[in-house]
Amino acid sequence: MSSGGTARGPAGRRTGIRDVARATGLSITTVSHALSGKGKIASATRDRVLRAAEELGYRPDPVARGLVSGRTGILGLAVSHMTDKPWEGTYRPYYAALSSGASMAAVERDYALVVVPGDPVSGLWARVPMDGLIIVDPVREDPLLADCARRGLTVVTDGRPIDPGYEHVPTVESDLNRGMADVLGHLRDAGAGRVGLLSGPQPDAYTQDTEQLYREWCATAGQAPLIESPAPSEDPVEAALRLLSRPDRPAAVHGLNETYGRALLAAARRLGLDIPHDLLVSVMRETDQSSTAEDWDVPLTTLSLDARQLGSEAVGLLIDVLDGRPVRDVLVPCTVVVRASTRRD
């Protein structure tokens, strides 16, 4: 089957494979194989076809190419947390940065990226023709992940699936193992005798792994874990107040994300605690490029996840799976950026 192109000839006609075949004196089949990279074509013949195609301004027609390959050229991205009401304020910066990186990577690979509803009950996501789907932060008993498995849709995830049975799903993750060790070690080196964690109720791998890595660090550091989490509908400031009002109040606290960092600042103000002299605070944030980094009352030390890179890597991983290439899970480094909230000098 032949496919057309996007360039146009003198009469406004789209330049197609027939034009390239006519210019080279080769058959349409030979030209098609040379352009697609399929079939046994001599390198000199392939080079001749490619030169002619470039001179004529030939570009593949994505619609015709899709008919041949069975591909739509569309990748989907869905966020499980979008079904939760607290999602918007807490996670929007992370997902916005991740989507930005994914969109750029998709365009560079000649794909389009579509953000689809994360709630499979509506069935809306299944109406979008797509070659594969990136699921961001799959939750426990994730219904979207299960629905994709039933439909046989190719999936990769940002954040590992929690439930058994999805070990084969390719995954992109932040290197929290190294990142948490670095940020907690920084708090200890900055003079904190006890380090606490303000976590969250989200049933995803990021939350679970953060808590587990914190507990492992505490065991190595010789301190009892000090973890507080808000209930799903509770103001995180209340959880921060509980943590900072304990008889064994931590001298430093790491917040799961920016929302919990702001909650720690608000709770410290209510309790009359000075940051950083009475309390050291660090938080996770989606990137260190956000314009709000210095807008807090006290600039917070951050464990920065490279959300844009995570999105880009997820797209590359998904395309590799679709193309049948061997793949492995991807770890993206985290960076500790020290600011005033952990500087006592």
KEZAGU-185307 format. One record per atom (N, C-alpha, C, O): y negated, x, z. Coordinates in pm, whole numbers, plus 50000, padded with zeros to 5 digits. Atoms other than C-alpha are relative to their C-alpha. Example, Ala and Ser with C-alpha at 12.3 -4.5 7.8 and 13.67 -1.06 7.14 Angstrom:
<rs>
501195008950000 504505123050780 498805009050000 498825019450066 501194991849994 501065136750714 498914992350073 497804997450090 
</rs>
This chain:
<rs>
501195008650000 500005000050000 498775008950000 498745018850072 501224991950004 496565013749920 498994994350095 499084982650135 501075004549912 493505011850142 498685004049941 498595014049870 501314997650058 489845010550053 499205009650083 499735015750176 500884991049926 486885030850178 498694993550027 498454982149986 501285005749962 483415025750314 498875004049907 497834997549905 501064995950092 481425044850049 499964990749881 500914983349857 500135008750115 480145027249737 499595008149878 498815017649887 500324993250125 479955038149376 498694995249944 497974987650009 501285003550060 477025034349137 499794985149987 498654980349998 500145014450017 477734997549085 500114992750134 500214980450136 499895006349870 477944991349458 501424997150041 501664990950146 498605002449968 481734990349450 500485010050104 500095021750101 499444991449897 483605004349747 500915010749938 501775007649856 499154989250049 485165038349677 501374999050066 501464998350189 498665001749946 488925035649716 500955010949955 500575020549887 498974990150033 492145054749676 500175001249848 500435012049796 499864999650145 492315045049307 498985009549938 499285016649842 501034991050052 489025063749251 500405014650023 500205023149937 499564986249971 490405094849420 501155003849909 501205015049859 498864997250087 493635092149221 499535002749857 500025011849791 500514998150136 491685088648895 499315013649986 499465020449885 500734987450006 489505118848979 500925012050003 500605022449946 499084988749987 492485140849062 501124999849898 501825009849881 498905001350095 494875127948796 501344998650068 502385001150006 498775001749924 497455120849067 500314985350019 499454976749997 499625013849975 499365089349152 499364995050129 498995002850217 500565006049879 498045065149411 500875003350120 500355005850229 499104996849889 501135071749625 499775014150050 499725016450171 500234986149960 500545109249622 498685001450074 498615008250176 501314999349935 496895104849711 500064993650138 499514998950234 499885006749871 497755080349989 500715008850102 500285009750217 499274991249909 500285104550138 499155012250039 499205016750154 500844988449970 497845133450113 498924996650101 498635004550191 501085004149909 495095114150290 500524996250138 499844998350238 499465004449871 497355100450562 500745011050073 501035009850193 499244989349938 499175133250623 501484997450003 502245004950065 498585003450001 502515116650557 500645004849869 499965007349769 499294996050120 505155126650309 499955015049975 499165022150037 499934985850033 506025160550162 499085002849883 499455000849767 501004997150101 502905170949975 499665014950008 499435020250116 500364985750003 502155206649866 498595001750056 497714993450033 501304997749936 499245221450059 498885000849897 497784996049924 501044999250104 497355228849736 499624986249950 498454983549925 500275013750044 497705192649628 499224992350105 498294984950074 500725006949892 496595179949968 498545004550004 497644996350018 501384994949999 493535202649960 499204994449883 498034991049898 500675005550117 492715190549610 499584985650022 498484981649984 500305014049971 492875154149722 498864998850101 497944990850084 501025000749896 490785160350033 498635004049946 497624998049985 501284996150060 488095178249831 499424988849915 498234985849921 500455011050084 487925149949582 499514988250084 498494982150053 500405011149912 487775123949859 498655002750063 497834993650075 501274996449940 484925142650025 498874998849899 497804993649931 501045000650104 482985145549697 499664985649962 498504982549934 500225014050037 483415108649621 499474991650116 499064980250097 500465007649884 482435098449974 501004990050050 500644979850110 498975009349956 485745081850044 500145000250152 500155010850214 499695001549858 486285068750397 501064989250014 501004979249943 498955010149984 489365049550517 499424986750044 498484986150124 500365013649959 488965012050549 500814996550123 502044995850113 499235002549878 489905003950911 500874987549993 501944987050054 499195012250010 491134969050819 501285002749922 502374999149965 498824996850080 493434981450545 500905009850072 502135008750067 499204990349926 494525010650759 500814993250109 501954996950136 499295007349896 495434986351035 501184992249945 502214990850012 498905007250061 497564966050795 501185009249975 502345005249987 498944990350027 499494997450707 500665004750129 501895005350138 499494993949878 499845011551058 500444990150106 501174993650199 499745009749895 500094979451256 499075001450118 499284995050221 500984997849894 497154991451468 498744991649978 498384988649864 501275007150009 493974972451547 498815009550010 497705006149968 501114990849976 491915003151636 499174996150121 498055001050139 500725004849881 490914985651960 500815003650125 502015001150131 499424997349870 491624997752313 499334991150103 498134988550094 500555008449895 491164975852618 499855007750130 500555017550155 500194994449866 489904984552966 499814988350095 498974979650072 500075010949902 490414961753265 499955005750140 500575015950170 500184995749862 489424965053630 500584989550093 500154978050093 499365009749910 491634948953892 499044995150107 499084983350144 500905003949891 488884949054158 498974989649958 498334983550043 501015009550044 486674927053942 500334985850043 499464977150038 499635013349953 488614897154073 499594997950145 499734986950196 500415001149860 487294904354425 498494999050010 497775006249940 501445002149987 483844892454532 499255012550045 498165015049994 500764988149958 482874924854714 499945011049895 499325021449917 499894989350099 483574944354395 498655004849951 498415016949941 501204996450076 480124943454239 499185010950066 498915021250004 500874990349935 478034961954495 500705013050033 500085023650031 499284988249952 480754986054605 500465009149887 500345021349896 499314991950101 482434997354285 499315000549864 499735008149777 500635000550133 480084989353996 499585013849949 499845016949833 500404986950054 478615024853972 501185008149948 501085014649844 498834992450044 482085040353949 500534994749867 500775002449775 499435005650121 483355016353686 499045000849882 499475002249767 500964998550108 480135017953487 500085014049940 500065015649818 499904986250049 480395055953466 501335002249928 501365008849824 498704998450064 484115054353384 500014993449863 500534999049767 500045007150127 483515028553110 499175007649898 499515008049779 500854992250090 480755050152963 500785011749940 500735014049820 499214988750050 483045080452939 501124995549908 501415002149808 498925005150084 485865059452795 499474995549864 500114997949761 500585004850125 483595043752532 499695011549906 500005010949787 500344988550083 482345077352408 501265006649944 501305010549827 498754993750045 485875091552391 500684991549893 501254996949798 499375008850099 487135061052201 499305001249865 499975002149761 500744998950125 484365063351941 500305013249931 500455013649809 499714986850058 485055100451892 501385000549935 501635008749847 498655000450056 488685091751815 500164988349903 501294984649868 499995011050097 487735063151576 500654987350055 501324980049982 499565012449938 488625035651820 498804992650058 497764998550085 500985008049926 486625007351971 500584997150138 501794995750153 499565003149863 486785000552347 499414986650040 498214984250026 500425013449958 486624965052479 500364998250147 501515000150185 499735003249861 486284956252847 500474985550007 499774976449963 499405013349998 488544926452911 500134995150144 500165003250236 499855005449864 488914902853210 501245005450068 502305006750006 498894994449926 491134917053480 500924989750062 501894993350127 499195010549940 492564883353583 500964994449895 500514987249805 499075004650102 495744876053384 500234985050004 500744979349907 499785014349989 495834840153509 499234992549893 499704982549839 500825006650101 493024831053269 500595001649861 500354993249774 499434997550132 494944845752976 499005005149899 499365007249783 501024996050095 491674857052822 500275013849942 500025016249823 499794986450049 492654893752798 501035000449889 500955008849799 498935000050100 495734885052592 499524995049865 500224996849765 500535004950128 493544869052323 499335011049920 499055009249801 500654988950070 491964902452237 501065008749934 501915014350003 499014991250065 493984921151974 499715014650033 498635019550002 500224986249959 494404956352109 501305007849989 502395002249995 498844991450011 496714985852070 500555004150136 501755006650149 499584995949867 496834994652439 498914997050101 497794993750063 500925003949893 495144988852774 499945010650109 500965016150149 500224991549883 493655010753046 499744990850119 498784983150117 500205008049879 494024994453388 499435009350107 500035019450142 500694991749902 491595008453643 500344995350141 500204983650174 499655002749860 492735010454006 500944988150015 500554977950074 499055010949979 495844988653991 500254997850148 500375007450225 499835003449859 496344970554319 501474997050030 502314997249940 498645003449962 499454961554514 500414986949932 499654977349929 499485011650074 501614936754317 498994995849893 498674984049880 501045002450099 499094939854036 500504990449892 501444993849819 499495009850098 499494908553818 499745004149856 500535000849767 500304995750137 497844924253513 501015010449952 501465009949838 499024989950034 500174954153519 501364993449970 502054997249876 498735007050021 503164930853549 499984992149870 500994991649799 500105007850123 501904908953264 500105008949877 500725005249778 499894990550112 501494939053036 501445004649979 501895006149866 498604995950011 505044949853115 500834989049933 501704991949851 499275011250062 506324915253020 499714999149851 500604996149771 500405001350139 504374915752694 500315012649918 500225012449795 499704987650072 505354951552608 498775007249950 498865014849854 501244993350042 501744963252580 499935014050061 500215015750180 500124986249952 501195000852608 498865001050100 497754996250075 500974999349890 499345008852932 499925014150055 500935021150064 500204988749910 497855038553112 499104995250112 498404985350097 500805004349886 496175036353450 499075011150049 499405022950041 500874991149923 493235052253626 500314997350145 499914987050200 499465002549867 494785056253969 501454995749985 501774987249902 498565002750017 498535054854017 500354985950044 499784980850141 499485012949952 500335021354040 500705001750134 501395011750156 499444999049865 501415014554397 501464995450003 502295001450071 498695006149990 504484993154338 501065007849924 500745014349825 498924993350073 507885007354235 500254993349866 499944981549847 499695005450131 509015002853879 499025004249892 499245001649773 501014995850097 505915017653715 499825015249998 498785020349956 500104985449996 506655054453762 499855006049860 499375017349846 500084995050138 506835058153383 498614998349940 498345003949833 501325002750056 503245046353332 499145012550011 498965017650122 500864988149994 500995075953239 498724997050079 498154986250069 501085002249904 498205080553493 498975011149996 499295022949981 501114990749980 494805096953523 499504998150143 499264986850185 500455001149860 493705104753880 499015011150034 499025021849972 500824989449940 491055123654073 500895008650088 501845003750149 499214990949916 492425154254252 499564998550145 498915007350202 500395002949862 491975138554594 500635009750098 500055012750202 499344990649909 494445162454751 499095011850030 498885015350146 500924988749983 492075191454694 498634995250049 498025001450136 501325004949965 488905170654723 499864996250147 498874999850211 500075003949859 489675155655063 500095012150092 499395012850192 499924987849920 490705189555201 498665007250002 498255012550106 501284993050009 487405204055079 498924993150082 498194999750156 501095006849931 485115177055217 500244999350150 499305000950228 499715000349857 486885173755553 499875013950060 499395015450172 500184986349953 486995211455585 498535003650013 498155010850105 501444997549990 483255212555515 499434993850127 498625000150195 500505006549878 482585187455796 500405007850124 499605009550217 499564992149885 484645208056037 499225013250006 498795017250114 500744987450002 482935240355928 498544998150037 497885007350086 501405002849967 479545223455975 499814997250149 498684995050193 500135001249856 480315219556345 500574987350061 500404985150181 499455012549947 482105185956380 501345002650069 502285007450007 498754998449927 484755186856651 501004989149965 502194991849953 499165011350040 486115152456559 499434993949873 498234991349865 500425005950127 485975138156209 500704986649982 501924985649995 499455013450021 486435101056142 499964995949854 499385002849770 499975005550135 487045080055833 499634985350004 500254977550076 500315014250019 485345047355741 500624995949868 500104999249761 499225003550117 487855032555500 499714985649959 498724979850003 500235013550048 488194998955326 501284992149992 502364997650013 498825008650006 490544969455280 500654999349863 501624991949845 499515001250137 491184975054908 501465004649989 501805015450037 498574996550011 494924975154822 500285008649877 501095004949793 499784991450115 494745003854574 500395014050045 500325017250163 499514986649968 496025039554554 498905008850054 499145017250141 501094991549953 492595055154605 499814998350151 499695008250224 500175002649857 492195038454945 501195005250079 501025012050181 498804995649928 495785044955051 500105015250004 500415021050108 499884985550004 495745081154937 498935006850085 499205016950149 501074994349917 492395087955105 500404999750147 500225009550219 499595001149860 493735075155436 501165009450031 501175015950136 498844991549976 497035093955402 499595014750005 500045022250092 500454986050001 495325126755312 499155003250123 499205014350175 500784998049877 492925122055604 500955001950119 500735010850201 499064998849889 495855116855844 500715013649997 500925019950101 499344987050011 497595147955710 499065011350041 499485020950106 500994990049961 494395168055752 499845000150152 499755010850213 500135000849854 494065155456112 501165006950070 500975013950169 498834993749939 497605166656190 499885015249995 500245022150090 500184985650014 496805201456060 498865005050087 498945016050142 501174995949924 493415202456235 500184998050150 499365002850228 499755002049858 494915191556567 499154989350064 498814990650182 500765011049941 492945159356617 500674986849967 501374985549866 499465013450026 493935122856645 499174993349892 497954994849890 500775007050104 492975101556342 499074989650062 499424982750158 500995009949958 489855080256389 499604992249876 498684996149804 500225007850122 489935053456117 499534986050038 500074979750129 500465013749985 488015020956099 499814994149861 499345000949770 500165006950128 488034995355816 499484986050024 499894979550120 500435013949987 486184962555767 501074990549948 501884994249863 499155010450057 488104930655710 499454996649861 498304999849831 500445002750137 487924918155347 498664992949989 497924995449894 501265007450008 484984895055421 498965004950100 497914998750116 500894995149895 483334915855693 498975009849944 499255017349851 501044990450034 480074935055661 500465013950044 500815015850160 499554986649963 481004972055652 499195006250114 499685015150183 500804994649890 478154978955896 500674997150134 500605005350226 499325003549875 480174961056167 501145009850026 501355014150140 498924990249983 483124984156106 499445013750037 500015020850119 500634987249967 480795014256115 499525000050145 499635010250213 500445001049860 479355002156448 501185001850095 501055008550197 498824998449915 482854999556595 500415014650007 500725019850114 499574986150004 483695034756482 499055009050080 499495018050151 500984991349935 480465049956613 499744996350146 499015003350216 500175004249861 480625031056945 501235003250085 501264999750203 498804996549926 484035044257047 499675010250108 498765018350093 500184989749898 484285064457368 500245014049945 499605023749988 499734987150064 485715092457154 499325000749863 499935004749764 500755000950126 483025088356888 500135013049920 499975023949974 499924987950083 483525112156594 498635006349983 497604999549984 501254992850025 480905138856536 499655000149852 498545003849814 500225000950145 481295134156160 500884988949946 501974986349999 499225010750063 482485105755937 499905001449849 498835003649793 499975000750146 483575105155574 500154985449960 501044978550010 499955013850047 482915071955397 500764998849869 500635007449781 499155001950118 485315058355135 499194999549871 499665004149767 500875000550117 482425051854894 498564998050046 498284998350166 501425000949965 478655046854881 499704988150092 498844989150179 500235011749914 478815012255038 500245003650147 499474999650234 499684996249863 480435027055348 499065011050049 498815012050169 501014990249961 477975055955346 498734993250047 498154997150148 501195007449959 475075031655360 500244992750132 499344991650215 499675006749874 476875012655636 499935009750117 499475006050225 500094989949894 477145044855838 498555003250034 498215004950151 501434997549973 473415051455797 499394988650080 498654991050175 500555011649929 472575015955910 500504999550143 499734996750235 499445000349865 474935017756209 499415011050087 499135008950205 500584989049924 473575051556314 498584996650045 498194999850158 501365003949961 470025037656310 500044990250118 499264991750212 499915010049891 471045008156532 500375006650132 499915002550238 499524993449878 472725031456779 499105011750042 499375018350143 500924989249965 469855056356781 500575013849978 500175023350046 499394987050028 471955084456636 499235006849887 498945000749784 500714992550102 470155111356441 501005006849906 501985012849950 499194993250102 471685123956115 499145011249943 498075008649887 498634995249971 472645152156099 500225005250142 501325009850172 499844993349870 472015163556459 501034993250088 501795000150157 499015007149920 474095136156627 501254996349921 502334994549977 498885004750083 476305126756335 499885005949860 498825005449798 499914995350138 477385142956008 500664989249915 501624982849959 499475010550086 478055119455716 500225005349859 499365012049802 499724997450142 479725124255378 500604987549940 501154979150011 499455011750069 480765098655116 500585004349867 500295015149815 499594998550138 482605095754790 498984992949914 498454982449951 500795007150100 480505087354488 500605002649863 501385012049844 499364999550132 481365082054123 499635012449920 500405016749834 500484988350073 479345111753997 498865005950079 498274999250163 501164994149935 476725135854116 498774999449911 497765005849940 501125001050092 474445126453827 499194987350022 498204985149952 500715012649979 473315092753966 498585002550046 498305011550125 501424998449965 469565088553995 499724995850144 498644998650195 500235004549863 470005073254342 500425010350104 500375007450224 499454990149906 471395105154497 499045003550111 499465006150224 500984996249899 468165112654681 499244988050056 498264989950128 500765011949961 467075076554745 500344995050140 499634986350192 499655004649867 468815072155081 499035005750103 498295015150075 500864995049891 466995076855412 500305014850025 499395022850044 499564986149989 469005108955446 500915002749881 501934995949866 499114996950113 470475124455129 501405003650050 501555012550134 498644998549950 474235122655177 500805010549924 500765011249801 499024991150059 476745150055118 501084991649934 501534981749991 499085008550075 479175137054856 501255007449955 501225019449926 498814995950072 482705141154735 499904993049865 500224981249854 500315006150129 481855135154370 501234999649911 501855009949883 498945001750098 484505121054139 499344999749862 498304993349845 500564999850135 483855127553771 500514987849925 501454988749847 499525012650057 484195091153664 499945000049848 500824994449783 500084999550147 483035097653309 501175007749941 501765003749841 498864992250048 485685124353266 501304992450017 502194993249932 498805008249978 488305101153414 500154989949886 501264987949835 499945009650110 487405074953151 500385006649870 501195001349794 499704992750122 487495100452872 501475004249995 502135002849892 498604995649995 490865114152984 500954988149983 502004989449920 499145011850012 492315078853011 500134995749855 501214991949810 499955003650142 491385071352650 500875009949923 501725005849844 499194990050068 492855104152527 501474998550030 502315000049941 498615001849961 496045097952722 500614987949931 501744988449882 499505012250063 496405062652585 500255002149850 501284997849798 499834997550143 495905073852224 501215009049975 501965007049880 498844991350014 498455101652271 501314992350015 502274994749942 498805008349983 500995076352398 500234991549875 501364990549827 499885008350120 500285053552101 500495008049880 501225002949796 499604991450113 500745082751862 501365006550020 501835013949934 498664994749977 504085091652018 500025014550044 501065021050035 500044986149955 502945125252154 500555001050143 500454991450220 499584998149859 504475139552474 498785000550089 497795006950056 501165000749910 502155132652766 500435003450142 501615002850176 499784998149857 501825141553131 498784994250073 497704992850015 501105005349921 499695127253411 498865010250008 499095022350002 501184991550002 496145140953430 499304999650136 499084988950192 500804998949878 494305153453741 498615005049965 498475015249897 501394996150025 490505155353726 499405005250130 499474998350232 500524994149875 488815178453982 498864991950062 498124984949992 501125005649924 486435165854252 499095011450043 499515023050044 500964989849960 483325184254370 499284995650128 498814984250137 500775002849879 481735185954716 498565004949978 498355016749949 501414996750015 477925185254692 499334998250136 499224987050186 500545000249864 476275194355023 498534996149997 497745001749921 501395004349988 473055176455119 499624999350149 500345004350235 500604999449865 470935170255429 500864993650107 500744997250224 499245007349898 473425147055602 501045008650071 501615004250171 499054991149931 475665176555692 499425013950023 500165023450047 500664987349975 473095204355733 499254999250131 498354991050146 500675000049871 472035212256088 499045011650016 498435013150122 500904988549988 470025243556013 498594996249955 497695004649959 
</rs>
